[in-house]
């Protein structure tokens, strides 16, 4: 039994204790109960009580009920960056620091947005203080476990098992197939006038059934999943209206219905809410309902297209639409750990000061980020992906990553990325 004493129990403290100890620790305001409990003791107060306890002095964040600028000064503990420094048994308030990164507290504060209207990663303390590549919350807890073992050598945190979780965003299911006649005719003449005669020829062969659509890599992925015993998740973009960001094929086509039905029969699938739906609950509901109709199953998972999110509105809309698991926790313009963690967690609604039933599954690597934002070639991207894999494995986390079918296409410019993925799986699975 692990007991945490505090003179004041708050929703924020209850949330972070429940996450960090996964139900294996209790909180009490009774000094007598604290002293009488046999087991590991953590004193979360301003006054030390017994020599053997772990004494953590509160910084005050978890007792507050508002959102305000916090004074963040980085120091180091066991070579790890920490903040909310205090003078207890360890040199910082680990509960407040963990709550700050997990609740995404900083994203509720005034901040600059990137060209897509997203929270710019350059605002984050993880970027500013160069620990975006580390799941520091998990690393803090590994060190805390060593400290608590000094009270009871057999004590340990809940056991976690490392896992690999490939996820795919199907933004453009096919390159030529199932496009409207207008889009194919327009594309044909555009390629012709641009002198891209190989594209003209390929389009005609695909539409006449003489050649496979280059974005249709689903059989190849199936073979990889079987070979390496992977359990992937597919997210389908179902925007009814096409624009410069939402470029999917018409979700009402027979081709999309067949593709979704096929994948829903053997894999976990989810909605890829369009950029248009991020401020429109009715549009989000229609997209979820359409995917549910094609899949013939309830849709409970999602990932925002272009990772466009606004706290708390985006997550509140997802909850209203029946979503229980979201996979958007990562940056679109840089790879790394947005919430400083490599494990899933429940979302805390900071404005309502309550824990929700929405489970957040963070990712730390996305192919389009490596290609277009980090400007990495295939070899460098492989090294980047491998480094993040090793980092997650050290904390027994979930290595969740995002790939897109159109970046694994059977086209000359993307074949090296297909090989990169095969090499990665061959090395690590």
C-alpha positions as CSV (number, residue, x, y, z in Angstrom):
1,X,0.0,0.0,0.0
2,X,1.2,3.5,-0.9
3,X,-0.3,6.4,1.0
4,X,0.0,10.1,0.2
5,X,-0.7,12.6,2.9
6,X,-1.8,16.1,2.0
7,X,-3.7,18.7,4.0
8,X,-5.8,19.6,0.9
9,X,-7.2,17.1,-1.7
10,X,-7.9,18.8,-5.0
11,X,-9.2,17.4,-8.4
12,X,-5.9,18.1,-9.9
13,X,-4.0,16.1,-7.3
14,X,-6.5,13.2,-7.5
15,X,-6.1,13.2,-11.3
16,X,-2.3,13.1,-11.3
17,X,-2.0,10.6,-8.5
18,X,-4.5,8.3,-10.3
19,X,-2.4,8.4,-13.4
20,X,1.1,8.1,-11.9
21,X,0.2,5.2,-9.6
22,X,-2.6,3.7,-11.6
23,X,-4.8,3.2,-8.6
24,X,-2.1,1.7,-6.4
25,X,-1.8,4.8,-4.1
26,X,-4.3,6.4,-1.8
27,X,-4.6,10.0,-0.7
28,X,-5.5,11.0,2.9
29,X,-5.8,14.2,4.9
30,X,-5.6,12.3,8.2
31,X,-2.2,12.5,9.9
32,X,-3.2,9.5,12.1
33,X,-4.0,7.3,9.0
34,X,-0.8,8.4,7.4
35,X,1.3,7.3,10.4
36,X,-0.7,4.1,10.9
37,X,-0.5,2.9,7.3
38,X,2.0,0.2,6.7
39,X,3.8,0.7,3.4
40,X,5.4,3.4,1.3
41,X,4.7,6.9,2.5
42,X,4.7,10.2,0.6
43,X,4.2,13.4,2.4
44,X,2.8,16.1,0.1
45,X,2.8,19.1,2.4
46,X,5.0,21.9,3.7
47,X,6.0,20.2,6.9
48,X,8.2,17.1,7.2
49,X,6.7,14.4,9.5
50,X,9.0,11.3,9.6
51,X,12.5,10.6,8.5
52,X,11.7,7.6,6.2
53,X,9.0,9.3,4.1
54,X,9.4,10.8,0.7
55,X,8.7,14.5,1.4
56,X,7.5,16.5,-1.6
57,X,6.8,20.2,-0.9
58,X,3.9,21.5,-3.0
59,X,4.5,24.3,-5.4
60,X,0.9,25.4,-5.2
61,X,-0.2,24.6,-8.8
62,X,-2.5,21.7,-7.7
63,X,-4.3,23.7,-5.2
64,X,-5.1,26.5,-7.6
65,X,-8.4,26.7,-9.5
66,X,-7.4,29.1,-12.2
67,X,-5.1,29.1,-15.2
68,X,-2.3,31.6,-15.2
69,X,1.3,32.1,-16.4
70,X,3.6,29.9,-14.3
71,X,7.2,30.7,-13.5
72,X,9.1,27.9,-15.2
73,X,12.8,27.6,-14.3
74,X,14.6,24.5,-15.4
75,X,16.9,22.7,-13.0
76,X,18.2,19.1,-13.1
77,X,17.6,16.0,-11.0
78,X,19.5,12.9,-11.9
79,X,20.5,14.6,-15.1
80,X,16.8,15.1,-16.1
81,X,15.3,18.5,-16.6
82,X,12.7,19.4,-13.9
83,X,10.7,22.5,-12.9
84,X,8.5,23.7,-10.0
85,X,11.6,23.5,-7.8
86,X,11.1,23.0,-4.0
87,X,13.3,21.7,-1.2
88,X,11.9,18.4,-0.1
89,X,13.4,14.9,-0.4
90,X,13.6,15.5,-4.2
91,X,14.3,19.0,-5.6
92,X,11.0,19.6,-7.3
93,X,7.2,19.1,-7.0
94,X,6.9,16.1,-9.3
95,X,3.1,16.1,-9.0
96,X,2.7,19.6,-10.3
97,X,5.3,19.2,-13.0
98,X,3.6,16.0,-14.2
99,X,0.2,17.7,-14.1
100,X,1.6,20.7,-16.1
101,X,2.8,18.6,-19.0
102,X,0.0,16.0,-19.0
103,X,-2.9,18.5,-18.9
104,X,-1.2,20.6,-21.6
105,X,-1.5,23.5,-19.2
106,X,0.7,25.7,-21.4
107,X,-1.7,25.3,-24.4
108,X,-4.5,27.1,-22.5
109,X,-2.3,30.2,-22.1
110,X,-2.1,32.9,-24.8
111,X,0.2,31.6,-27.5
112,X,1.3,32.0,-31.1
113,X,-0.2,29.6,-33.7
114,X,1.4,28.1,-36.7
115,X,0.2,28.6,-40.3
116,X,-2.5,25.9,-39.9
117,X,-3.9,27.5,-36.7
118,X,-2.3,25.0,-34.4
119,X,-0.4,25.5,-31.2
120,X,3.1,26.2,-32.4
121,X,5.6,23.7,-30.8
122,X,8.1,26.6,-30.4
123,X,5.8,27.9,-27.6
124,X,6.3,24.7,-25.5
125,X,8.8,24.4,-22.6
126,X,9.9,21.1,-24.0
127,X,11.1,22.8,-27.2
128,X,12.5,25.8,-25.5
129,X,14.5,23.8,-23.0
130,X,15.4,21.0,-25.4
131,X,13.7,18.0,-23.9
132,X,11.0,17.4,-26.6
133,X,12.9,14.2,-27.6
134,X,12.4,12.8,-24.1
135,X,9.3,11.4,-22.4
136,X,10.5,13.1,-19.2
137,X,7.4,12.3,-17.2
138,X,8.2,8.6,-17.6
139,X,11.8,9.2,-16.8
140,X,10.9,11.1,-13.7
141,X,8.8,8.2,-12.5
142,X,11.6,5.7,-13.1
143,X,13.8,7.8,-10.8
144,X,11.0,8.2,-8.3
145,X,10.6,4.4,-8.2
146,X,14.3,4.1,-7.1
147,X,13.8,6.6,-4.4
148,X,10.7,4.8,-3.0
149,X,12.4,1.5,-3.1
150,X,14.6,2.9,-0.3
151,X,11.5,2.7,1.9
152,X,10.5,-0.8,0.8
153,X,12.8,-2.7,-1.6
154,X,10.0,-4.8,-3.0
155,X,7.9,-1.7,-4.0
156,X,7.5,-0.9,-7.7
157,X,5.3,1.0,-10.0
158,X,2.6,-0.8,-11.9
159,X,4.3,-3.0,-14.5
160,X,4.1,-1.8,-18.1
161,X,5.0,-3.7,-21.3
162,X,6.6,-2.1,-24.3
163,X,4.6,-2.3,-27.5
164,X,4.7,-1.0,-31.1
165,X,1.6,0.6,-32.5
166,X,1.6,1.5,-36.2
167,X,-1.2,3.8,-37.2
168,X,-2.1,5.0,-40.7
169,X,-3.9,8.1,-41.8
170,X,-5.8,7.5,-45.0
171,X,-6.1,11.0,-46.3
172,X,-6.1,10.1,-50.0
173,X,-7.2,6.5,-50.3
174,X,-6.5,6.3,-54.1
175,X,-4.5,8.4,-56.5
176,X,-6.8,7.9,-59.6
177,X,-9.4,5.3,-58.8
178,X,-12.8,6.4,-57.5
179,X,-12.0,10.1,-58.2
180,X,-14.9,11.9,-59.8
181,X,-14.8,12.1,-63.7
182,X,-14.3,15.8,-63.4
183,X,-11.2,15.4,-61.2
184,X,-9.7,12.8,-63.4
185,X,-10.3,14.8,-66.6
186,X,-8.9,18.0,-65.0
187,X,-5.9,16.0,-63.8
188,X,-5.4,14.4,-67.2
189,X,-5.2,17.8,-69.0
190,X,-3.1,19.4,-66.2
191,X,-0.5,16.6,-66.5
192,X,-0.7,16.9,-70.3
193,X,-0.1,20.7,-70.3
194,X,2.7,20.3,-67.7
195,X,4.4,17.8,-70.0
196,X,4.1,15.0,-67.3
197,X,3.4,12.3,-69.9
198,X,4.3,9.5,-67.6
199,X,1.5,10.6,-65.3
200,X,-0.9,10.8,-68.2
201,X,0.0,7.2,-69.2
202,X,-0.2,5.9,-65.7
203,X,-3.6,7.5,-65.1
204,X,-5.0,5.9,-68.2
205,X,-3.6,2.5,-67.3
206,X,-5.0,2.6,-63.8
207,X,-8.5,3.7,-65.0
208,X,-8.5,1.0,-67.7
209,X,-7.6,-1.6,-65.1
210,X,-4.2,-2.4,-66.6
211,X,-2.2,-1.1,-63.7
212,X,-2.7,-0.9,-59.9
213,X,-3.3,2.5,-58.3
214,X,-0.1,3.5,-56.7
215,X,-1.8,4.6,-53.5
216,X,-3.4,1.1,-53.2
217,X,-0.8,-0.4,-50.9
218,X,-3.2,-2.2,-48.6
219,X,-2.3,-5.7,-49.6
220,X,1.4,-4.9,-49.0
221,X,0.6,-3.5,-45.6
222,X,-1.5,-6.6,-44.8
223,X,1.5,-8.8,-45.5
224,X,3.7,-6.8,-43.2
225,X,1.2,-6.9,-40.4
226,X,0.9,-10.7,-40.7
227,X,4.7,-11.2,-41.0
228,X,5.5,-9.1,-38.0
229,X,2.3,-9.7,-36.0
230,X,1.3,-6.1,-35.8
231,X,-2.1,-4.7,-34.7
232,X,-2.4,-1.4,-36.6
233,X,-5.0,1.3,-36.5
234,X,-6.4,3.0,-39.6
235,X,-7.9,6.5,-39.6
236,X,-10.1,7.4,-42.5
237,X,-10.8,11.0,-43.7
238,X,-14.5,11.4,-44.5
239,X,-14.8,15.0,-45.4
240,X,-17.9,15.6,-47.5
241,X,-16.5,18.8,-49.0
242,X,-13.1,18.9,-50.5
243,X,-10.7,21.8,-50.0
244,X,-7.0,22.5,-49.9
245,X,-6.4,20.5,-46.7
246,X,-9.2,17.9,-46.9
247,X,-8.3,16.2,-50.2
248,X,-9.9,12.8,-49.8
249,X,-12.0,11.1,-52.4
250,X,-15.8,11.3,-52.1
251,X,-16.6,9.3,-49.0
252,X,-19.9,8.1,-50.5
253,X,-18.2,6.2,-53.3
254,X,-18.4,2.4,-53.5
255,X,-14.6,2.3,-53.4
256,X,-14.4,4.0,-50.0
257,X,-17.2,1.9,-48.6
258,X,-15.5,-1.3,-49.7
259,X,-12.1,-0.2,-48.4
260,X,-13.5,0.8,-45.0
261,X,-15.6,-2.4,-44.7
262,X,-12.6,-4.5,-45.5
263,X,-10.4,-2.9,-42.9
264,X,-13.0,-2.7,-40.3
265,X,-13.4,-6.5,-40.6
266,X,-9.8,-7.2,-39.4
267,X,-8.3,-4.1,-37.9
268,X,-9.1,-1.3,-35.5
269,X,-10.3,1.8,-37.4
270,X,-11.1,5.3,-36.4
271,X,-12.3,8.7,-37.8
272,X,-9.8,11.2,-39.1
273,X,-11.9,14.4,-38.5
274,X,-11.5,16.9,-41.3
275,X,-10.0,20.3,-40.7
276,X,-13.5,21.7,-41.5
277,X,-15.0,19.7,-38.6
278,X,-12.7,21.2,-35.9
279,X,-15.1,24.0,-35.3
280,X,-18.3,22.3,-36.4
281,X,-19.9,19.6,-34.2
282,X,-22.6,18.8,-36.8
283,X,-20.0,18.2,-39.5
284,X,-18.0,16.0,-37.1
285,X,-21.1,14.0,-36.2
286,X,-21.9,13.4,-39.9
287,X,-18.3,12.2,-40.6
288,X,-18.5,9.8,-37.7
289,X,-21.9,8.5,-38.7
290,X,-20.7,8.0,-42.3
291,X,-17.7,6.0,-41.2
292,X,-19.8,4.0,-38.8
293,X,-22.3,3.2,-41.6
294,X,-19.5,2.0,-44.0
295,X,-17.8,0.0,-41.1
296,X,-21.0,-1.3,-39.6
297,X,-19.6,-0.7,-36.2
298,X,-19.5,2.0,-33.5
299,X,-16.6,4.5,-34.0
300,X,-14.8,5.3,-30.8
301,X,-11.3,6.3,-32.0
302,X,-10.1,9.4,-33.7
303,X,-7.1,11.5,-34.9
304,X,-7.4,15.0,-36.1
305,X,-6.4,15.7,-39.7
306,X,-3.2,17.8,-39.8
307,X,-3.3,17.3,-36.0
308,X,-5.4,20.5,-35.7
309,X,-6.6,20.9,-32.1
310,X,-7.7,23.6,-29.8
311,X,-7.9,23.1,-26.1
312,X,-10.5,22.3,-24.7
313,X,-12.9,22.7,-27.6
314,X,-11.6,19.9,-29.9
315,X,-11.6,17.2,-27.2
316,X,-15.0,18.3,-25.9
317,X,-16.5,17.9,-29.4
318,X,-15.0,14.5,-29.7
319,X,-16.5,13.4,-26.4
320,X,-19.9,14.7,-27.6
321,X,-19.5,12.6,-30.7
322,X,-18.9,9.4,-28.7
323,X,-15.2,9.2,-29.1
324,X,-13.4,7.4,-26.3
325,X,-9.8,7.3,-27.6
326,X,-7.9,10.1,-29.4
327,X,-4.5,9.7,-31.1
328,X,-3.8,13.3,-31.9
329,X,-1.3,14.1,-29.1
330,X,1.8,15.0,-31.0
331,X,3.0,17.9,-33.2
332,X,2.5,18.1,-36.9
333,X,5.7,20.2,-37.5
334,X,8.2,18.4,-35.3
335,X,8.6,14.9,-34.0
336,X,8.9,14.2,-30.3
337,X,6.8,13.9,-27.2
338,X,4.2,16.7,-27.0
339,X,2.9,15.7,-23.6
340,X,6.3,14.4,-22.4
341,X,5.0,10.9,-22.1
342,X,5.1,7.6,-24.0
343,X,2.0,6.1,-22.4
344,X,-1.7,6.7,-22.8
345,X,-3.6,8.8,-20.2
346,X,-7.0,10.3,-19.6
347,X,-7.7,13.9,-20.6
348,X,-8.1,16.4,-17.8
349,X,-10.5,19.2,-18.8
350,X,-8.6,22.1,-17.2
351,X,-11.5,24.6,-17.5
352,X,-14.0,22.3,-15.9
353,X,-11.4,21.0,-13.5
354,X,-12.4,17.4,-14.0
355,X,-11.1,14.1,-15.4
356,X,-12.9,12.9,-18.5
357,X,-13.3,9.4,-20.0
358,X,-11.4,10.4,-23.2
359,X,-8.2,8.4,-23.3
360,X,-5.3,10.1,-25.1
361,X,-2.8,8.0,-27.0
362,X,0.3,10.1,-27.9
363,X,2.4,9.5,-30.9
364,X,6.1,10.7,-31.3
365,X,6.9,10.1,-35.0
366,X,5.1,11.0,-38.3
367,X,6.4,10.5,-41.8
368,X,5.1,13.7,-43.2
369,X,6.8,15.7,-40.4
370,X,10.1,14.0,-41.1
371,X,9.7,14.7,-44.9
372,X,8.3,18.2,-45.1
373,X,9.2,19.9,-41.8
374,X,12.3,18.3,-40.5
375,X,13.6,18.0,-44.1
376,X,15.1,14.6,-43.5
377,X,16.2,12.2,-46.3
378,X,15.2,8.5,-46.0
379,X,18.3,7.4,-44.1
380,X,18.1,10.3,-41.6
381,X,14.4,9.7,-41.1
382,X,15.2,6.0,-40.4
383,X,17.7,7.1,-37.8
384,X,15.3,9.5,-36.3
385,X,12.5,6.9,-36.1
386,X,14.9,4.3,-34.6
387,X,16.1,6.8,-32.0
388,X,12.6,7.5,-30.8
389,X,11.8,3.8,-30.8
390,X,14.8,3.1,-28.5
391,X,13.8,6.0,-26.2
392,X,10.2,4.6,-25.8
393,X,11.5,1.1,-25.3
394,X,13.6,2.3,-22.3
395,X,10.5,3.4,-20.4
396,X,8.3,0.4,-21.6
397,X,6.0,2.8,-23.4
398,X,4.0,2.5,-26.5
399,X,5.9,3.4,-29.7
400,X,3.0,4.9,-31.6
401,X,3.8,6.4,-35.1
402,X,1.9,7.7,-38.0
403,X,2.4,6.8,-41.7
404,X,0.4,7.7,-44.8
405,X,-0.5,5.4,-47.6
406,X,0.4,8.0,-50.2
407,X,4.0,8.3,-48.8
408,X,4.4,4.5,-49.1
409,X,3.1,4.5,-52.7
410,X,4.5,2.4,-55.5
411,X,6.0,5.5,-57.2
412,X,9.7,6.0,-57.9
413,X,10.0,9.0,-55.5
414,X,8.4,7.1,-52.6
415,X,9.9,3.6,-53.0
416,X,12.8,4.4,-50.7
417,X,10.3,5.2,-48.0
418,X,8.6,1.8,-48.5
419,X,12.0,0.2,-48.1
420,X,12.7,2.3,-45.0
421,X,9.5,1.0,-43.3
422,X,10.3,-2.6,-44.2
423,X,13.9,-2.2,-42.9
424,X,12.5,-0.7,-39.7
425,X,10.1,-3.6,-39.1
426,X,12.8,-6.2,-40.0
427,X,15.2,-4.7,-37.5
428,X,12.8,-4.2,-34.5
429,X,9.9,-6.6,-34.8
